[in-house]
Amino acid sequence: MGVKNFGIERKQQILERLEVLGRIQVAELARELNVSKETLRKDLSELEQEKLLKRTHGGAIGLQQSNDPSEIKYIYRVKQCAREKERICKKAASLVQDGDTIFIDNSSTNLALLKYIDPAYTVTVITNSVRVLLEDNFSMSNSHTVISLGGIFRRDFFSCVGDFANEMARKFHPNKAFLSAYGVGEDGMICDISMYETEVKKFFMQASDRVYFTADHTKINRSGGVILATLDLVDYLICDRNLADAQMETLQKFDVELIVADGQEGI
C-alpha cells in the first residue's frame, strides 16, 4: 500500500472519529493513529479545505453539530481497503445464483458486487444505492433487473432513504441480502454511523432468506454510534484473509459462518 493510500485511510479515520465524537484533539489522535502531530495537522488542514471539518485550537470539530450526523465523504470510504473490498465483492457475487432476487446496500464495501455477478444470470437486484445503479449502467448484462427503492436522495452518501424507501422495501422478499456497516464490536453488535441507512438494512435483514454481512478486516472489533443488529442475526460473514487472532476470537463466539475472500478470486 502506497503512502497516498495510507493518507486516505488516515483521513477517513479522522472523519469517522468526528462522526462519533463530534470533536477531536490533535495530541490524543496523533497517539491513536501513531503519526506525528505535524502530519495530523496537515491532514486536518486539507480536510478543512475540502469543507469536511472545522479546525479549532488544538483539534477540529465536525461541520454539522446536530441530531443529524455529519457524513463521511464517500470517496474516502471507497478507497479504504479497496483491494480487499474488490475481493469480497467477487466472493459475494460467486454466491449469487441464476434466478435470485438480492438486496445490495449502499455500503462502499458492496459497490463492486454487481459487476461480478455472472452476466448470463437472470437476477433481480434491489438497492437504495445510487452508485450501484451507476454500476449497472456500465454492466455488460441485459439479464440483470435493478430496482431502486427511491426516497430522499442523500448527496454525501449517494443513497435514497426515508419513509418512501422504507415503504418500498416492504414490497420485496429477497433470497439474499448483502449488507455492510461501520463495524462489529467485540460484543457482536453491528454498528453503523447513520440512522437513516440502518432503517433499510434492518428491514432486509428480517425479510431476506439469507443475510451476508461483508466486511474487510478493519471493521472487526470496531464499534460505531448506531446499533444495526447483532452478529447472531447474520448467516454468513464475508471477510478478507487479514484477520488478527483477536478478531477471529470475536467471530468464533457467535453463530455466524465465516467465508474468506482469500485472493484466489484473481484480484
C-alpha positions in Angstrom: 0.0 0.0 0.0 1.4 3.4 -1.0 1.9 6.5 1.1 -1.1 8.1 -0.7 -3.4 5.3 0.3 -2.2 5.5 3.9 -3.1 9.2 3.9 -6.6 8.4 2.5 -7.2 5.8 5.2 -6.0 8.1 7.9 -8.3 10.9 6.8 -11.2 8.6 6.8 -10.4 7.6 10.4 -10.3 11.3 11.3 -13.7 11.8 9.8 -15.1 8.7 11.5 -14.0 9.9 14.9 -15.6 13.2 14.3 -18.8 11.4 13.3 -18.9 9.6 16.6 -17.3 12.1 19.0 -18.1 15.4 17.4 -14.6 16.8 18.1 -11.0 15.6 18.2 -7.8 16.7 19.8 -4.5 16.6 17.8 -2.3 15.3 20.6 -4.7 12.4 21.5 -5.5 11.4 17.9 -1.8 11.5 16.9 -1.1 8.9 19.6 -4.0 6.7 18.5 -3.1 6.8 14.8 0.7 6.5 15.5 1.6 9.6 13.4 3.3 12.9 14.2 1.3 15.9 15.2 2.6 17.7 12.2 1.2 15.0 9.9 -2.1 15.1 11.6 -2.3 18.9 11.4 -1.6 18.7 7.7 -4.5 16.2 7.3 -6.8 18.5 9.2 -5.9 21.4 7.1 -6.6 19.5 3.9 -9.9 18.2 5.2 -10.9 21.8 6.2 -10.1 23.0 2.7 -12.5 20.3 1.4 -15.1 21.6 3.8 -15.3 18.3 5.8 -14.4 19.8 9.2 -13.5 23.0 11.0 -10.2 23.5 12.7 -10.1 24.6 16.3 -7.3 25.4 18.8 -5.6 22.0 19.2 -8.0 20.0 17.2 -11.1 20.1 15.0 -14.9 19.7 15.1 -17.4 18.4 12.6 -19.2 20.9 10.4 -22.6 19.6 11.5 -23.3 19.6 15.2 -26.9 18.5 15.4 -29.1 15.4 15.7 -28.4 14.7 12.0 -24.9 13.1 11.9 -22.4 14.6 9.6 -21.4 12.4 6.7 -18.1 10.8 5.9 -17.3 11.7 2.3 -17.9 8.7 0.0 -14.5 8.9 -1.7 -12.6 8.1 1.5 -14.8 5.1 2.3 -14.5 3.7 -1.2 -10.7 4.0 -1.3 -10.1 2.4 2.1 -9.0 -1.3 1.7 -10.0 -1.1 -2.0 -8.4 -4.4 -3.0 -9.9 -6.2 -0.1 -13.3 -4.9 -0.9 -13.0 -6.0 -4.5 -12.1 -9.5 -3.4 -15.0 -9.5 -1.0 -17.4 -8.4 -3.8 -16.1 -11.1 -6.2 -16.5 -13.8 -3.5 -20.0 -12.5 -2.7 -21.0 -12.5 -6.3 -20.0 -16.1 -6.7 -22.7 -16.9 -4.2 -25.4 -15.4 -6.3 -27.4 -18.0 -8.4 -29.4 -17.7 -11.6 -32.9 -16.5 -10.7 -32.0 -14.9 -7.4 -33.5 -11.7 -6.0 -31.0 -9.9 -3.9 -30.6 -6.7 -1.9 -27.4 -4.7 -2.1 -27.0 -1.9 0.4 -25.3 1.4 0.0 -22.0 0.5 1.7 -18.7 1.1 -0.1 -17.8 -2.5 0.6 -20.6 -3.8 -1.7 -20.2 -1.2 -4.5 -18.4 -3.6 -6.9 -20.6 -6.6 -6.3 -23.0 -6.2 -9.2 -20.2 -6.2 -11.8 -19.0 -9.6 -10.7 -22.4 -11.4 -11.0 -22.5 -13.8 -13.9 -23.8 -11.7 -16.9 -25.8 -14.7 -18.1 -27.8 -15.0 -14.9 -31.3 -13.5 -14.6 -31.0 -11.7 -11.4 -33.2 -9.0 -9.7 -31.2 -6.5 -7.7 -32.9 -4.3 -5.1 -30.9 -1.3 -3.8 -31.1 2.1 -2.2 -27.6 2.9 -3.6 -27.3 5.4 -6.4 -23.7 4.2 -7.0 -25.0 0.6 -7.6 -27.4 2.0 -10.2 -24.5 3.7 -11.9 -22.5 0.4 -11.8 -25.4 -1.3 -13.6 -25.3 1.4 -16.3 -21.9 0.1 -17.3 -22.8 -3.5 -16.9 -22.5 -5.8 -20.0 -25.5 -7.8 -18.9 -29.1 -7.3 -20.1 -30.3 -10.1 -17.7 -30.0 -8.0 -14.5 -33.0 -6.1 -13.4 -32.1 -3.4 -10.9 -34.8 -1.8 -8.8 -34.2 1.4 -7.0 -36.2 1.9 -3.7 -36.3 5.7 -4.3 -36.8 8.1 -1.4 -34.9 11.1 -0.2 -31.6 11.4 -2.0 -28.6 12.0 0.3 -25.8 13.6 -1.8 -22.9 12.8 0.5 -23.9 9.1 0.8 -25.2 8.6 -2.8 -28.2 6.8 -1.3 -32.0 7.0 -1.1 -33.6 6.8 2.4 -36.6 7.8 4.3 -40.3 6.8 4.6 -40.7 6.2 0.9 -37.7 3.9 0.7 -38.8 2.0 3.8 -42.3 1.6 2.4 -41.0 0.3 -0.9 -38.7 -2.1 0.9 -41.7 -3.8 2.4 -42.8 -5.0 -1.1 -39.8 -7.4 -1.5 -38.7 -10.7 -0.1 -35.1 -11.3 -1.4 -33.3 -14.6 -1.4 -30.2 -13.0 -0.2 -29.2 -9.7 1.3 -25.7 -8.3 1.1 -25.0 -5.7 3.8 -22.2 -4.0 5.5 -21.7 -1.4 8.2 -19.2 0.6 10.2 -18.1 -2.3 12.3 -18.7 -5.2 14.5 -17.8 -4.8 18.2 -16.3 -7.4 20.5 -19.8 -7.9 21.9 -21.1 -8.8 18.5 -23.0 -5.6 18.0 -23.1 -4.5 14.4 -22.9 -0.7 14.3 -23.2 2.0 11.7 -22.8 5.7 11.6 -26.1 6.7 10.0 -29.6 6.1 11.5 -31.1 6.7 8.1 -29.2 3.9 6.4 -29.9 1.4 9.2 -33.6 1.5 8.7 -33.5 0.0 5.2 -30.8 -2.5 6.3 -32.8 -3.7 9.3 -35.8 -4.5 7.1 -33.9 -6.5 4.6 -32.1 -8.4 7.4 -35.6 -9.6 8.5 -37.1 -10.1 5.1 -34.3 -12.0 3.3 -33.9 -15.7 3.4 -30.1 -15.4 3.9 -28.1 -12.5 5.2 -24.5 -12.0 4.2 -22.5 -9.4 6.1 -19.5 -8.1 4.1 -16.6 -6.6 6.0 -12.9 -6.1 5.5 -10.7 -6.9 8.5 -10.6 -3.3 9.7 -14.3 -3.5 10.6 -14.0 -6.3 13.1 -13.7 -5.3 16.7 -14.7 -1.7 15.8 -17.8 0.0 17.3 -19.9 2.8 15.9 -22.7 5.1 17.0 -25.9 3.4 15.8 -26.8 -0.2 16.5 -27.9 -2.1 13.5 -28.2 -5.7 14.8 -26.3 -8.4 16.5 -24.0 -10.8 14.7 -26.2 -13.7 15.6 -28.8 -12.4 13.1 -26.3 -12.8 10.2 -26.0 -16.1 8.4 -22.6 -15.6 6.7 -19.8 -13.1 7.2 -17.6 -12.5 4.1 -14.2 -11.1 5.0 -10.6 -10.8 3.7 -7.8 -13.1 5.0 -6.1 -10.4 7.1 -7.9 -11.1 10.4 -5.9 -10.9 13.5 -6.2 -13.6 16.3 -8.3 -11.3 18.5 -10.7 -10.6 15.6 -11.0 -14.4 14.9 -11.8 -14.9 18.6 -14.6 -12.4 18.4 -16.2 -14.1 15.4 -15.9 -17.6 16.9 -18.1 -16.5 19.8 -21.1 -16.1 17.5 -23.3 -18.3 15.3 -22.1 -17.0 12.0 -20.3 -18.8 9.2 -17.1 -17.2 8.0 -16.4 -17.1 4.3 -12.9 -15.9 3.5 -12.1 -13.9 0.3 -8.6 -15.2 0.2 -7.3 -13.6 -3.0 -7.9 -16.6 -5.2 -10.6 -14.6 -7.0 -7.9 -13.2 -9.3 -7.7 -9.8 -7.8 
